[in-house]
Each structure stands twice: as C-alpha cells, then as structure tokens.
Amino acid sequence: MSKHHDLSQDTQLNQILSKELARQRNKLQMIASENYVSEAVLTACSSIFTNKYAEGYPDHRYYGGCENADDLEILTQARARKLFGAEHANVQPHCGSSANMASYFSILKPGDTILGMDLAHGGHLTHGASVSFSGKLFKTVFYGVRKDTEYIDYEALAEIAEREKPNVIVAGASAYPRIIDFPKFREVANRCGAYLMVDMAHFSGLVAAGLFPSPIPYADIVTTTTHKTLRGPRGGMILCRKILGKAIDEQIFPGIQGGPLLHVIVAKAVALGEALEPDFIDYQKQVVKNCQRLGFNMADAGYRLVSGGTDTHLILIDLRPSGITGQAAQIALDMAGITSNKNAVPFEKERFTIASGLRLGTAALTTRGLLEADIDVVSDFIIEALRFIGDENKLKKIRMRVEDFIQQFPIYPTLK
C-alpha cells in the first residue's frame, strides 16, 4: 500500500487549520448565513463514504457497490420529508445555488421569465441577478419592498406578475428580516399561471421548528441550503410535489451534477436527525429571541433597522443616517473581533462592493449558548466598535475584550 500523507506533519496546512479554528473560537460569528455544526456533523463529513462514487439514485446507480449508499440516501430523504412534511426530497445538491439551478431547469426553458426579489431589496443572486446564471439564461423581472414599510410590496408583486406573465415566481430572500406571506404568493402565481418556487435557505431551520410559516403547502418547489439556520453541513436540498420529483431528480443528475457527495449526505442525515429532536425547537426560539434583542439594542442606540425590526434570525441595519458605509462597518467590526457582512439596503445608490447596510445574525452565537443578557454585551461591543471606525488601537482593545468574553462559550473542545 502506498504511503499516506501524514497530516500531523504538514506544517503549512496545520497552520491554516489552527488559525481557522482559533478564528471561529475567538470571534463573534454574526454572518447570518453561518452557523456551527455539531461535532457529530463534523465527524460525519469525514466518514468512509468519502471514498464512494454513486452516480444516479437508489436502485438506479451507474456504479456497483452502492447498496450502502442507497440505504444512506433513502434514510436522508425520509428524514427531510418527515421534518418538512414534503412529498419528495432530493438531498444531492452540492449547494443552494445548484438546487436553484436544477429547479429552474426542471420547469423552465432558456428565455422563460423569472419573477424574483430584487437583490438590493433582500433577494439572492440566483433569483435573477444579471451576474448569475439565472439572469443570463432567463428573462428576469423583479419585485421588492414598499418604501414606507420596507415589507414586501404584495400589490406591486401582483401587478408585475399580471403584466409580465412570468413562468415562475420566486419567494425567499437572503436579507429580508420579516415573515413572508406564502398564501399571497400562491394566489398571485395562480392568477398568472406561474409555478411558485420558494428558496427558504435562510429560514429553513425556523420553518422546521414551526417558527416561520412553512412554504411546503403552497409552493411547487422549495429549495434550501442545509447549513445556515438548519445547522448542517454546507450543501443543498430540494423539496417538491411528487409530480415534479422525476424532473427535479433528472436535472440534478445527470443534468448539472455528477456523483453526489455521499460524505456530505451522511452529515445531512445527522443534521436532519438533530433537527427532529425537541431541543432543536428550543434552539430556534432562542435564535429569534436573541435577534430581536439585538435589534432592540441597536435601535435603542440610534441605528435604523430596515423594516423596523425582525421576525427571524437576522437584522439589517441601514447605516446611511449614521454616515457610515457597510464596508467601513464590516472592516471595523472585524478588527474588533466581530465577523459580519456589508449588505445592500432597499433603495440605496451605493455599489454592492461598498453597500450602505450591515447584516447581522444570531444563529451561530445561539449555538454557542448565548442568551439575551449575553446579546446585550455583544450589542455593546458592536456599538462601541462602530463608534471607533478607523481607530485601530481602540478596535484592538475591543477585540481583546471580545476574545475574553467569548471564552465562556467554548466550541469544539476536542479539536486542536
């Protein structure tokens, strides 16, 4: 047998791994699309299934030796269907974007029309942005939020749908902090003869816990990532009506992917199993409580929240009244030991690379065990850091306090 690489002796790689572990341990992770998986999920990601190819689906594989892969995929599909009450589940997508791509290809032809949420109003690149495949292959039109409330403008949505006659309407967002009215979307889709597709990547964990309305009864296709609030490995998943199952499956394989990442599917099975446990609901409730507390604290300090607050795991702060750019805020917070991301806010004029907003989420911090009183401390760190943008010495001192504070909430104690 050929000699295997000794990872413990790979100094360069170990330095990178050690630095990343330290970064995750010592910083406040507040990117709304990130979370910490359990050690069981981490272990599953490195399982023996890393070695196996399994192109196709259970009982219809292109390679031999897939009997255990079949059992794995059947189990994972069953857990996904049970958790969300779906008729059909495809657990093979490598990411949320590939889940969206396969879903489009199953119901659309190039040149067909997508009606999606404007990226600047909280949508996602794959909902029709010109730089994405979704904007390059399909005609795209957009709905957004009302200027006065910053809630989705359902009247405008209906008018646009009636005028443009889209083939599919996409609901769901990456930076929208409010509940989405799926029955209203279904009503609009029915009136113009469109499919309804919901991308619940951000709030799927909240849906699983019953804290966000489920799109399953209303949508033809529902896509999600398995990380974010669902707290699983990085990957995607598609849930759909049974009648669309065959078309969806064919567009994942052989349509846009080859062999599934079986080791990631093992981790998806673990995460879905965790999400079926009662304490997952308690976790999601705390995520929302923490986020609402964060929003209250930021508003109390004079910062303007888009839509005035949140129903979910994220807040979006409009920094224009404060005279700060999203980019400057992200850089300052990072120097203070707080990981966040700049984000566009509705009706702004700034470039996306600069942005006028700051998106903050509480899913990862809640996984570490932070409660509302701890979020008060975190809020103070954020407010202080934004006050000292450009002052490296002050920001470094905040970072030292952040690192000391977060040690109360250890993660991955067995990792080195």
C-alpha positions as CSV (number, residue, x, y, z in Angstrom):
1,M,0.0,0.0,0.0
2,S,1.3,3.4,-0.9
3,K,2.3,5.7,2.0
4,H,-0.4,8.0,3.1
5,H,0.2,11.7,3.7
6,D,0.8,12.3,7.5
7,L,-1.4,15.3,8.2
8,S,0.2,15.9,11.5
9,Q,3.5,16.6,9.7
10,D,2.0,19.0,7.2
11,T,3.1,22.2,8.9
12,Q,1.7,24.6,6.3
13,L,-1.7,23.1,6.2
14,N,-1.8,22.7,10.0
15,Q,-1.1,26.3,10.5
16,I,-4.0,27.2,8.3
17,L,-6.3,24.8,10.1
18,S,-5.2,26.0,13.5
19,K,-5.7,29.7,12.6
20,E,-9.2,29.0,11.3
21,L,-10.1,27.1,14.5
22,A,-8.8,30.0,16.5
23,R,-10.8,32.5,14.4
24,Q,-14.0,30.6,14.9
25,R,-13.4,30.1,18.6
26,N,-12.3,33.7,19.4
27,K,-14.5,35.9,17.3
28,L,-18.2,36.6,17.4
29,Q,-19.6,34.9,14.3
30,M,-22.5,37.1,13.2
31,I,-22.8,36.4,9.5
32,A,-26.5,35.4,9.1
33,S,-25.8,32.6,6.7
34,E,-23.2,30.9,9.0
35,N,-23.5,28.5,12.0
36,Y,-21.5,26.0,14.0
37,V,-22.4,22.4,13.2
38,S,-22.2,19.7,15.9
39,E,-19.2,17.6,16.4
40,A,-21.3,14.7,15.1
41,V,-21.8,16.6,11.8
42,L,-18.1,17.4,11.6
43,T,-17.3,13.7,12.1
44,A,-19.9,12.6,9.5
45,C,-18.3,14.9,6.9
46,S,-15.1,12.8,7.1
47,S,-16.8,9.5,7.0
48,I,-15.8,6.4,4.9
49,F,-18.3,7.4,2.3
50,T,-15.7,10.0,1.1
51,N,-14.3,7.0,-0.9
52,K,-17.5,6.1,-2.8
53,Y,-19.0,7.2,-6.1
54,A,-22.7,6.7,-6.5
55,E,-23.9,8.4,-9.7
56,G,-27.7,8.1,-10.0
57,Y,-30.2,7.3,-7.4
58,P,-31.1,4.4,-5.0
59,D,-31.7,1.2,-7.0
60,H,-30.6,3.1,-10.2
61,R,-26.9,3.6,-9.9
62,Y,-24.3,3.7,-12.6
63,Y,-21.6,2.0,-10.5
64,G,-21.5,-1.1,-8.4
65,G,-21.1,-1.4,-4.7
66,C,-23.8,1.2,-3.9
67,E,-26.0,-0.9,-1.7
68,N,-25.0,1.1,1.4
69,A,-25.1,4.4,-0.4
70,D,-28.7,3.5,-1.3
71,D,-29.6,3.0,2.3
72,L,-27.9,6.2,3.3
73,E,-29.7,8.3,0.7
74,I,-33.1,6.7,1.4
75,L,-32.7,7.4,5.1
76,T,-31.7,11.1,4.4
77,Q,-34.6,11.6,2.0
78,A,-37.0,10.2,4.6
79,R,-35.7,12.5,7.4
80,A,-36.1,15.5,5.1
81,R,-39.6,14.6,4.1
82,K,-40.6,14.0,7.8
83,L,-39.0,17.2,9.0
84,F,-40.7,19.4,6.5
85,G,-43.8,17.4,5.5
86,A,-42.7,17.2,1.9
87,E,-43.9,14.7,-0.8
88,H,-40.5,14.4,-2.5
89,A,-36.9,15.2,-1.4
90,N,-33.7,15.3,-3.3
91,V,-30.7,15.5,-1.0
92,Q,-27.9,15.5,-3.6
93,P,-27.4,19.2,-4.4
94,H,-23.9,20.4,-3.6
95,C,-25.2,23.8,-2.6
96,G,-28.2,26.1,-2.6
97,S,-27.3,27.6,-6.0
98,S,-27.2,24.2,-7.7
99,A,-30.5,23.3,-6.0
100,N,-32.0,26.5,-7.6
101,M,-30.4,25.8,-11.0
102,A,-31.8,22.3,-11.2
103,S,-35.2,23.6,-10.0
104,Y,-35.3,26.2,-12.8
105,F,-34.2,23.7,-15.4
106,S,-36.9,21.3,-14.4
107,I,-39.7,23.8,-15.1
108,L,-38.2,26.4,-17.5
109,K,-36.7,26.7,-20.9
110,P,-33.9,29.3,-21.7
111,G,-35.6,32.6,-22.2
112,D,-38.5,32.0,-20.0
113,T,-39.4,34.6,-17.3
114,I,-38.4,34.5,-13.6
115,L,-40.1,37.0,-11.2
116,G,-37.8,37.2,-8.2
117,M,-37.0,39.5,-5.4
118,D,-34.6,42.4,-6.2
119,L,-31.1,41.7,-4.9
120,A,-31.0,45.2,-3.5
121,H,-34.2,44.6,-1.6
122,G,-33.0,41.4,0.1
123,G,-33.1,38.8,-2.7
124,H,-30.4,36.4,-3.8
125,L,-28.1,36.3,-6.8
126,T,-29.8,33.2,-8.1
127,H,-33.2,34.8,-8.1
128,G,-32.4,36.6,-11.4
129,A,-29.4,38.9,-10.9
130,S,-27.7,39.7,-14.1
131,V,-24.3,38.4,-12.9
132,S,-25.8,35.0,-12.1
133,F,-26.7,32.1,-14.4
134,S,-30.3,32.9,-13.5
135,G,-30.1,36.3,-15.1
136,K,-28.1,35.1,-18.1
137,L,-30.2,32.2,-19.1
138,F,-33.7,33.6,-18.4
139,K,-35.6,36.8,-18.7
140,T,-35.8,38.3,-15.3
141,V,-38.1,40.8,-13.7
142,F,-38.2,41.9,-10.0
143,Y,-40.5,42.8,-7.1
144,G,-39.3,44.5,-4.0
145,V,-40.4,46.1,-0.7
146,R,-42.5,49.2,-0.1
147,K,-40.6,52.3,0.5
148,D,-42.7,53.3,3.6
149,T,-42.7,50.0,5.5
150,E,-39.9,48.0,3.8
151,Y,-42.1,45.0,3.8
152,I,-42.7,43.1,0.6
153,D,-45.0,45.1,-1.7
154,Y,-47.6,42.4,-2.5
155,E,-49.7,44.8,-4.5
156,A,-46.8,45.6,-6.8
157,L,-45.9,41.9,-6.9
158,A,-49.4,41.1,-8.3
159,E,-49.3,44.0,-10.8
160,I,-45.9,42.9,-12.1
161,A,-47.0,39.3,-12.3
162,E,-50.1,40.2,-14.2
163,R,-48.2,42.4,-16.7
164,E,-45.1,40.2,-17.2
165,K,-46.8,36.7,-17.0
166,P,-43.7,35.0,-15.5
167,N,-43.2,31.3,-15.8
168,V,-42.1,31.1,-12.2
169,I,-42.3,33.3,-9.2
170,V,-39.5,33.0,-6.6
171,A,-40.2,33.8,-3.0
172,G,-37.5,33.9,-0.3
173,A,-34.6,36.1,0.4
174,S,-31.1,36.4,1.9
175,A,-31.5,39.7,3.7
176,Y,-35.2,40.1,4.5
177,P,-36.0,40.0,8.2
178,R,-39.7,39.5,8.1
179,I,-42.3,36.7,7.7
180,I,-43.2,36.0,4.1
181,D,-46.9,35.6,3.1
182,F,-46.8,32.3,1.1
183,P,-50.6,32.1,0.6
184,K,-50.4,35.6,-1.1
185,F,-47.6,34.4,-3.3
186,R,-49.6,31.3,-4.2
187,E,-52.6,33.4,-5.1
188,V,-50.5,35.6,-7.4
189,A,-48.9,32.6,-9.0
190,N,-52.3,31.0,-9.7
191,R,-53.7,34.2,-11.3
192,C,-50.9,34.4,-13.8
193,G,-50.4,30.7,-14.3
194,A,-46.9,30.6,-12.9
195,Y,-45.1,28.0,-10.8
196,L,-44.2,29.1,-7.3
197,M,-40.7,28.3,-6.1
198,V,-39.6,29.2,-2.6
199,D,-35.9,29.5,-1.6
200,M,-36.0,29.0,2.2
201,A,-32.2,28.6,2.6
202,H,-32.0,31.3,5.3
203,F,-35.0,30.4,7.4
204,S,-35.4,26.6,6.9
205,G,-34.4,25.9,10.5
206,L,-37.1,28.3,11.7
207,V,-39.6,26.5,9.4
208,A,-38.5,23.1,10.8
209,A,-39.2,24.4,14.3
210,G,-42.6,25.9,13.4
211,L,-41.5,29.5,14.0
212,F,-41.7,30.6,10.4
213,P,-44.7,29.7,8.1
214,S,-43.9,26.6,6.0
215,P,-43.9,27.1,2.3
216,I,-44.4,23.4,1.6
217,P,-48.3,23.6,1.3
218,Y,-48.1,26.5,-1.1
219,A,-45.0,26.0,-3.3
220,D,-44.5,23.7,-6.2
221,I,-40.7,23.6,-5.4
222,V,-38.9,24.5,-2.2
223,T,-35.1,24.8,-2.1
224,T,-32.8,25.2,0.8
225,T,-29.2,25.0,2.0
226,T,-28.5,22.6,4.8
227,H,-26.3,24.9,6.7
228,K,-27.4,28.4,8.0
229,T,-30.3,28.0,10.5
230,L,-30.7,24.3,9.7
231,R,-27.2,23.9,11.3
232,G,-26.0,21.1,9.0
233,P,-23.1,20.7,6.6
234,R,-22.6,23.0,3.6
235,G,-24.9,21.7,0.9
236,G,-28.3,22.0,-0.6
237,M,-31.7,20.2,-0.8
238,I,-34.8,20.3,-2.9
239,L,-38.3,19.5,-1.7
240,C,-41.2,19.4,-4.1
241,R,-44.6,18.0,-5.1
242,K,-44.4,14.3,-6.1
243,I,-45.4,15.1,-9.7
244,L,-42.2,17.2,-10.2
245,G,-39.9,14.7,-8.4
246,K,-38.7,12.9,-11.6
247,A,-38.0,16.1,-13.4
248,I,-36.1,17.6,-10.4
249,D,-34.0,14.4,-10.0
250,E,-33.1,14.3,-13.6
251,Q,-31.9,17.9,-13.5
252,I,-29.6,17.3,-10.6
253,F,-28.3,14.1,-12.1
254,P,-27.3,13.8,-14.9
255,G,-28.4,17.4,-15.6
256,I,-25.9,19.6,-13.6
257,Q,-24.1,17.3,-11.2
258,G,-22.1,14.0,-11.4
259,G,-21.6,11.9,-8.3
260,P,-23.3,13.0,-5.1
261,L,-21.1,13.9,-2.2
262,L,-22.0,10.9,0.0
263,H,-19.9,12.0,3.0
264,V,-21.9,15.3,3.0
265,I,-25.1,13.4,2.7
266,V,-24.1,11.5,5.8
267,A,-23.7,14.8,7.6
268,K,-27.1,16.0,6.2
269,A,-28.7,12.9,7.7
270,V,-27.1,13.7,11.1
271,A,-28.2,17.3,11.0
272,L,-31.8,16.4,9.9
273,G,-31.9,13.9,12.7
274,E,-30.8,16.6,15.2
275,A,-33.5,18.9,13.8
276,L,-36.1,16.3,14.5
277,E,-35.3,16.4,18.2
278,P,-37.4,18.6,20.6
279,D,-34.4,20.7,21.7
280,F,-34.0,22.0,18.2
281,I,-37.2,23.9,18.6
282,D,-35.9,25.5,21.8
283,Y,-32.7,26.4,20.0
284,Q,-34.6,28.2,17.2
285,K,-36.8,30.0,19.7
286,Q,-33.7,31.4,21.3
287,V,-32.2,32.4,17.9
288,V,-35.3,34.6,17.3
289,K,-35.3,36.0,20.9
290,N,-31.6,36.8,20.6
291,C,-32.0,38.5,17.3
292,Q,-35.0,40.6,18.4
293,R,-32.9,41.6,21.5
294,L,-30.0,42.6,19.2
295,G,-32.4,44.6,17.0
296,F,-33.9,46.4,20.0
297,N,-30.4,47.3,21.3
298,M,-29.2,48.6,18.0
299,A,-32.3,50.7,17.5
300,D,-32.1,52.0,21.1
301,A,-28.5,53.2,20.3
302,G,-29.9,55.2,17.3
303,Y,-29.3,52.8,14.4
304,R,-32.1,52.4,11.8
305,L,-33.3,48.9,11.2
306,V,-34.7,48.0,7.8
307,S,-38.4,47.3,8.3
308,G,-38.1,48.5,11.9
309,G,-37.1,45.1,13.4
310,T,-37.1,41.4,12.7
311,D,-39.1,38.2,12.9
312,T,-36.2,35.9,12.1
313,H,-32.5,35.2,12.8
314,L,-31.2,38.4,11.1
315,I,-31.4,42.1,11.3
316,L,-30.4,44.6,8.5
317,I,-29.1,47.9,9.7
318,D,-29.3,51.0,7.3
319,L,-26.1,52.9,8.1
320,R,-26.9,55.9,5.8
321,P,-28.3,58.0,8.7
322,S,-25.1,57.3,10.6
323,G,-22.9,58.4,7.8
324,I,-21.1,55.0,7.7
325,T,-20.8,52.6,4.7
326,G,-21.3,48.9,5.1
327,Q,-17.8,48.2,4.0
328,A,-16.3,50.5,6.7
329,A,-18.5,48.9,9.3
330,Q,-17.6,45.4,8.3
331,I,-13.9,46.2,8.4
332,A,-14.1,47.9,11.8
333,L,-16.1,45.1,13.3
334,D,-13.7,42.5,12.0
335,M,-10.8,44.4,13.7
336,A,-12.9,44.3,16.9
337,G,-13.3,40.5,16.7
338,I,-16.8,40.5,15.2
339,T,-17.4,38.8,11.9
340,S,-20.3,40.3,9.9
341,N,-21.0,41.3,6.3
342,K,-21.9,44.6,4.5
343,N,-25.2,44.4,2.6
344,A,-27.3,46.5,0.3
345,V,-30.4,48.2,1.8
346,P,-33.5,48.9,-0.2
347,F,-33.5,52.0,-2.5
348,E,-29.8,52.8,-1.9
349,K,-27.5,54.1,-4.6
350,E,-24.1,52.7,-3.3
351,R,-22.2,50.0,-5.1
352,F,-22.7,46.5,-3.7
353,T,-19.0,46.3,-3.0
354,I,-19.4,49.2,-0.6
355,A,-23.0,49.0,0.4
356,S,-25.0,51.1,2.9
357,G,-26.1,48.3,5.2
358,L,-24.8,45.8,7.7
359,R,-26.4,42.3,8.1
360,L,-26.1,40.6,11.5
361,G,-27.4,37.2,12.5
362,T,-27.7,35.3,15.8
363,A,-27.8,31.6,14.7
364,A,-24.1,30.9,15.4
365,L,-23.9,32.8,18.7
366,T,-27.1,31.0,19.9
367,T,-25.5,27.6,19.1
368,R,-22.6,28.6,21.4
369,G,-25.2,29.2,24.2
370,L,-25.6,32.9,24.3
371,L,-28.9,34.2,25.8
372,E,-30.5,37.7,25.8
373,A,-28.3,39.1,28.6
374,D,-25.2,37.9,26.6
375,I,-26.6,39.6,23.5
376,D,-26.7,42.8,25.5
377,V,-22.9,42.5,25.9
378,V,-22.4,41.7,22.2
379,S,-24.6,44.7,21.3
380,D,-22.3,47.0,23.4
381,F,-19.3,45.6,21.6
382,I,-20.8,46.4,18.2
383,I,-22.0,49.8,19.1
384,E,-18.6,50.7,20.6
385,A,-16.7,49.4,17.5
386,L,-18.9,51.4,15.1
387,R,-18.2,54.5,17.2
388,F,-14.4,54.0,16.7
389,I,-14.2,53.2,13.0
390,G,-10.7,53.9,11.8
391,D,-9.2,53.9,15.3
392,E,-7.1,50.7,15.2
393,N,-5.9,50.9,18.8
394,K,-9.4,51.3,20.2
395,L,-10.7,48.4,18.0
396,K,-7.9,46.1,19.0
397,K,-8.7,46.8,22.7
398,I,-12.4,45.9,22.0
399,R,-11.1,42.7,20.3
400,M,-9.2,41.7,23.4
401,R,-12.5,42.1,25.4
402,V,-14.4,40.2,22.8
403,E,-12.0,37.3,23.0
404,D,-12.1,37.2,26.8
405,F,-15.9,37.3,26.8
406,I,-16.5,34.5,24.2
407,Q,-14.3,32.0,26.1
408,Q,-17.3,31.5,28.4
409,F,-18.9,29.8,25.4
410,P,-16.4,27.2,24.1
411,I,-16.8,25.2,20.9
412,Y,-15.2,22.0,19.7
413,P,-13.2,21.3,22.9
414,T,-11.7,18.1,21.4
415,L,-10.2,19.8,18.3
416,K,-6.7,21.1,18.3
